[in-house]
Amino acid sequence: MFSQLQQLIDRTLSGITTAQRVLAFWGPITDASSLVAPLLAIASVLMLALLTGIAIASLGTLLVALMILYLLLTEVFGVTIDINPA
């Protein structure tokens, strides 16, 4: 009975150690000082805004390219595109 309890405790502690290693992998490498942490947060928000702008611009470019392709197919080559729901 005591050996089973000891094995259970050992497995639990090894699981905790594994979880700590996994969490440490996703955490910061060094401790951020009180000045660096707010600057890092602001930089992260600015980069998020920049990447959102790039994504929206890419979507706009895709839509323009699709409209040009549609006009090229229908007006120049005479292909008709019909959508008939079945």
N, C-alpha and C positions, 0 to 999 in steps of 0.2 A: 504494500500500500504506500509506504513512504517513498519507494523508488519510483512508482508511477507518478506521484505528486511532484517529485524532483524532476522527472522527465518533462512533465507538463510545464513546470516553471522554466526549465531550460529552453523548451521550444518557444514559449511565450517571449522570453527575453531575446532569443535569436530573431524572432519575428519583429520585435520592437527595434532591434539594431538594424535589420534590413530596411524597415520603414524609414528610419532616421537617415540611412544612407541614400535612399531614393529621394526623400524630401530635400536633403542637402544638395543633391544634384541639380534641382530646379531653383534653389535659392541663390542669393547673391554670393559672389566669390569673396568679397571683402565687406566689412562693415562700413556703411556709408555714414559720413559725419553729418552733423546737423545742417551744414551748408550744402552738401552735395545732394542729399535726398530730395529737397524741393526742386533743385535744378534738374535733376534726373526726371522727376515727375513732369515738370513743364516741358522738357525736351521730348518726353514720350507722348504727351498730348499733341505737341506740334507735329511730330512725325506721323501720328495717327491722322491728323487733319490733312497733312500733305499727301499721304497715301490714299486717303479718301478722295481727294481732288484728282489724283492720277487715275483712280478707278472710274470716277464719273467721266473724266475726259476720254478714257478708253471706251466706255460705253457709248458716248456720243459719236466717237469715230466709227465704231462698229455700226451704229444706226445709219450714219451718213453713207458708209460703204454699201450697206444693204439697199438703201434707197437708190443709189447710183446703179447698182447691179440690177435692180428691178426695172428701172427706167431703160437701161441698156438692153435688157432682154425683151421688154415689151415694145419699145419704140423703134429700136434699130433692127432687131432680129425678128420681131413679130410673134414672139412666143406669148401665148396667153396662159396665165396662171389662175386657175379656178380652184376655189376651196369649197367642196361640197360635203357637208357632214353626212355621214351614212346613217 
